[in-house]
């Protein structure tokens, strides 16, 4: 079984990657909406 600090580091990496992915999705949606509204 992994040490406690390694598990915490793993969760930190997972949450960070999830946050980056969520921001990418929001940015993509905003880009699509702006393009649909005629903005560039």
Biopython code that builds the backbone (N, CA, C, O; Angstrom):
import numpy as np
from Bio.PDB.StructureBuilder import StructureBuilder

atoms = [
    (1, "UNK", "N", (0.842, -1.197, 0.000)),
    (1, "UNK", "CA", (0.000, 0.000, 0.000)),
    (1, "UNK", "C", (0.881, 1.252, 0.000)),
    (1, "UNK", "O", (1.946, 1.275, 0.616)),
    (2, "UNK", "N", (0.423, 2.281, -0.694)),
    (2, "UNK", "CA", (1.223, 3.500, -0.848)),
    (2, "UNK", "C", (1.233, 4.301, 0.454)),
    (2, "UNK", "O", (0.270, 4.265, 1.220)),
    (3, "UNK", "N", (2.322, 5.018, 0.697)),
    (3, "UNK", "CA", (2.369, 5.892, 1.878)),
    (3, "UNK", "C", (1.333, 7.001, 1.784)),
    (3, "UNK", "O", (0.835, 7.324, 0.705)),
    (4, "UNK", "N", (1.023, 7.571, 2.931)),
    (4, "UNK", "CA", (-0.024, 8.598, 2.996)),
    (4, "UNK", "C", (0.308, 9.811, 2.125)),
    (4, "UNK", "O", (-0.576, 10.348, 1.457)),
    (5, "UNK", "N", (1.569, 10.249, 2.125)),
    (5, "UNK", "CA", (1.925, 11.446, 1.343)),
    (5, "UNK", "C", (1.791, 11.194, -0.150)),
    (5, "UNK", "O", (1.462, 12.103, -0.913)),
    (6, "UNK", "N", (2.050, 9.946, -0.569)),
    (6, "UNK", "CA", (1.937, 9.619, -1.992)),
    (6, "UNK", "C", (0.478, 9.632, -2.431)),
    (6, "UNK", "O", (0.158, 10.080, -3.531)),
    (7, "UNK", "N", (-0.408, 9.135, -1.562)),
    (7, "UNK", "CA", (-1.842, 9.174, -1.883)),
    (7, "UNK", "C", (-2.344, 10.610, -1.957)),
    (7, "UNK", "O", (-3.131, 10.950, -2.840)),
    (8, "UNK", "N", (-1.893, 11.453, -1.030)),
    (8, "UNK", "CA", (-2.308, 12.862, -1.064)),
    (8, "UNK", "C", (-1.801, 13.563, -2.308)),
    (8, "UNK", "O", (-2.518, 14.361, -2.911)),
    (9, "UNK", "N", (-0.564, 13.268, -2.697)),
    (9, "UNK", "CA", (0.001, 13.847, -3.912)),
    (9, "UNK", "C", (-0.781, 13.376, -5.136)),
    (9, "UNK", "O", (-1.024, 14.153, -6.059)),
    (10, "UNK", "N", (-1.167, 12.122, -5.143)),
    (10, "UNK", "CA", (-1.961, 11.589, -6.251)),
    (10, "UNK", "C", (-3.300, 12.300, -6.377)),
    (10, "UNK", "O", (-3.721, 12.653, -7.478)),
    (11, "UNK", "N", (-3.972, 12.512, -5.240)),
    (11, "UNK", "CA", (-5.256, 13.233, -5.272)),
    (11, "UNK", "C", (-5.062, 14.670, -5.734)),
    (11, "UNK", "O", (-5.894, 15.202, -6.469)),
    (12, "UNK", "N", (-3.982, 15.298, -5.313)),
    (12, "UNK", "CA", (-3.699, 16.669, -5.739)),
    (12, "UNK", "C", (-3.545, 16.730, -7.256)),
    (12, "UNK", "O", (-4.088, 17.626, -7.901)),
    (13, "UNK", "N", (-2.810, 15.784, -7.820)),
    (13, "UNK", "CA", (-2.603, 15.750, -9.266)),
    (13, "UNK", "C", (-3.927, 15.502, -9.989)),
    (13, "UNK", "O", (-4.212, 16.142, -11.001)),
    (14, "UNK", "N", (-4.734, 14.574, -9.471)),
    (14, "UNK", "CA", (-6.027, 14.266, -10.095)),
    (14, "UNK", "C", (-6.938, 15.490, -10.075)),
    (14, "UNK", "O", (-7.564, 15.811, -11.085)),
    (15, "UNK", "N", (-7.017, 16.172, -8.941)),
    (15, "UNK", "CA", (-7.873, 17.353, -8.834)),
    (15, "UNK", "C", (-7.361, 18.489, -9.712)),
    (15, "UNK", "O", (-8.157, 19.205, -10.319)),
    (16, "UNK", "N", (-6.046, 18.661, -9.788)),
    (16, "UNK", "CA", (-5.477, 19.711, -10.637)),
    (16, "UNK", "C", (-5.803, 19.440, -12.103)),
    (16, "UNK", "O", (-6.210, 20.344, -12.833)),
    (17, "UNK", "N", (-5.624, 18.200, -12.526)),
    (17, "UNK", "CA", (-5.930, 17.845, -13.916)),
    (17, "UNK", "C", (-7.419, 18.028, -14.208)),
    (17, "UNK", "O", (-7.793, 18.467, -15.296)),
    (18, "UNK", "N", (-8.261, 17.693, -13.243)),
    (18, "UNK", "CA", (-9.700, 17.897, -13.421)),
    (18, "UNK", "C", (-10.047, 19.368, -13.562)),
    (18, "UNK", "O", (-10.897, 19.732, -14.376)),
    (19, "UNK", "N", (-9.399, 20.214, -12.781)),
    (19, "UNK", "CA", (-9.642, 21.652, -12.880)),
    (19, "UNK", "C", (-9.193, 22.218, -14.217)),
    (19, "UNK", "O", (-9.882, 23.045, -14.814)),
    (20, "UNK", "N", (-8.046, 21.771, -14.680)),
    (20, "UNK", "CA", (-7.547, 22.233, -15.981)),
    (20, "UNK", "C", (-8.490, 21.774, -17.090)),
    (20, "UNK", "O", (-8.784, 22.541, -18.007)),
    (21, "UNK", "N", (-8.963, 20.543, -17.015)),
    (21, "UNK", "CA", (-9.887, 20.029, -18.029)),
    (21, "UNK", "C", (-11.206, 20.797, -18.000)),
    (21, "UNK", "O", (-11.766, 21.100, -19.054)),
    (22, "UNK", "N", (-11.709, 21.115, -16.802)),
    (22, "UNK", "CA", (-12.957, 21.868, -16.696)),
    (22, "UNK", "C", (-12.799, 23.263, -17.293)),
    (22, "UNK", "O", (-13.699, 23.744, -17.981)),
    (23, "UNK", "N", (-11.676, 23.911, -17.042)),
    (23, "UNK", "CA", (-11.435, 25.231, -17.632)),
    (23, "UNK", "C", (-11.354, 25.151, -19.152)),
    (23, "UNK", "O", (-11.840, 26.043, -19.848)),
    (24, "UNK", "N", (-10.750, 24.100, -19.664)),
    (24, "UNK", "CA", (-10.658, 23.929, -21.114)),
    (24, "UNK", "C", (-12.041, 23.751, -21.726)),
    (24, "UNK", "O", (-12.319, 24.292, -22.796)),
    (25, "UNK", "N", (-12.911, 22.998, -21.056)),
    (25, "UNK", "CA", (-14.272, 22.800, -21.562)),
    (25, "UNK", "C", (-15.030, 24.117, -21.563)),
    (25, "UNK", "O", (-15.700, 24.436, -22.546)),
    (26, "UNK", "N", (-14.941, 24.889, -20.485)),
    (26, "UNK", "CA", (-15.632, 26.178, -20.409)),
    (26, "UNK", "C", (-15.107, 27.130, -21.479)),
    (26, "UNK", "O", (-15.888, 27.825, -22.130)),
    (27, "UNK", "N", (-13.798, 27.163, -21.662)),
    (27, "UNK", "CA", (-13.222, 28.035, -22.682)),
    (27, "UNK", "C", (-13.695, 27.620, -24.075)),
    (27, "UNK", "O", (-13.985, 28.477, -24.910)),
    (28, "UNK", "N", (-13.772, 26.343, -24.327)),
    (28, "UNK", "CA", (-14.257, 25.870, -25.618)),
    (28, "UNK", "C", (-15.711, 26.238, -25.855)),
    (28, "UNK", "O", (-16.080, 26.641, -26.958)),
    (29, "UNK", "N", (-16.541, 26.100, -24.820)),
    (29, "UNK", "CA", (-17.947, 26.469, -24.948)),
    (29, "UNK", "C", (-18.096, 27.964, -25.209)),
    (29, "UNK", "O", (-18.895, 28.370, -26.053)),
    (30, "UNK", "N", (-17.337, 28.780, -24.495)),
    (30, "UNK", "CA", (-17.391, 30.222, -24.715)),
    (30, "UNK", "C", (-16.962, 30.570, -26.141)),
    (30, "UNK", "O", (-17.554, 31.442, -26.776)),
    (31, "UNK", "N", (-15.952, 29.898, -26.630)),
    (31, "UNK", "CA", (-15.483, 30.154, -27.992)),
    (31, "UNK", "C", (-16.557, 29.808, -29.015)),
    (31, "UNK", "O", (-16.769, 30.547, -29.976)),
    (32, "UNK", "N", (-17.237, 28.671, -28.801)),
    (32, "UNK", "CA", (-18.311, 28.267, -29.722)),
    (32, "UNK", "C", (-19.460, 29.272, -29.660)),
    (32, "UNK", "O", (-20.002, 29.654, -30.697)),
    (33, "UNK", "N", (-19.832, 29.698, -28.462)),
    (33, "UNK", "CA", (-20.942, 30.656, -28.323)),
    (33, "UNK", "C", (-20.592, 31.994, -28.960)),
    (33, "UNK", "O", (-21.429, 32.601, -29.628)),
    (34, "UNK", "N", (-19.374, 32.453, -28.760)),
    (34, "UNK", "CA", (-18.973, 33.730, -29.355)),
    (34, "UNK", "C", (-18.941, 33.636, -30.873)),
    (34, "UNK", "O", (-19.326, 34.579, -31.565)),
    (35, "UNK", "N", (-18.483, 32.499, -31.391)),
    (35, "UNK", "CA", (-18.458, 32.322, -32.843)),
    (35, "UNK", "C", (-19.884, 32.288, -33.399)),
    (35, "UNK", "O", (-20.150, 32.841, -34.467)),
    (36, "UNK", "N", (-20.803, 31.637, -32.672)),
    (36, "UNK", "CA", (-22.195, 31.553, -33.119)),
    (36, "UNK", "C", (-22.860, 32.929, -33.086)),
    (36, "UNK", "O", (-23.765, 33.197, -33.875)),
    (37, "UNK", "N", (-22.415, 33.808, -32.173)),
    (37, "UNK", "CA", (-22.997, 35.137, -32.064)),
    (37, "UNK", "C", (-22.377, 36.116, -33.060)),
    (37, "UNK", "O", (-22.773, 37.281, -33.100)),
    (38, "UNK", "N", (-21.429, 35.673, -33.851)),
    (38, "UNK", "CA", (-20.827, 36.523, -34.867)),
    (38, "UNK", "C", (-19.556, 37.215, -34.434)),
    (38, "UNK", "O", (-18.979, 37.985, -35.201)),
    (39, "UNK", "N", (-19.112, 36.956, -33.225)),
    (39, "UNK", "CA", (-17.841, 37.528, -32.761)),
    (39, "UNK", "C", (-16.697, 36.661, -33.252)),
    (39, "UNK", "O", (-16.887, 35.497, -33.606)),
    (40, "UNK", "N", (-15.491, 37.250, -33.270)),
    (40, "UNK", "CA", (-14.357, 36.438, -33.707)),
    (40, "UNK", "C", (-13.290, 36.406, -32.670)),
    (40, "UNK", "O", (-12.257, 35.767, -32.868)),
]
sb = StructureBuilder()
sb.init_structure("model")
sb.init_model(0)
sb.init_chain("A")
sb.init_seg("    ")
for serial, (resi, resn, name, xyz) in enumerate(atoms, 1):
    if name == "N":
        sb.init_residue(resn, " ", resi, " ")
    sb.init_atom(name, np.array(xyz, "f"), 0.0, 1.0, " ", f" {name:<3s}", serial, name[0])
structure = sb.get_structure()
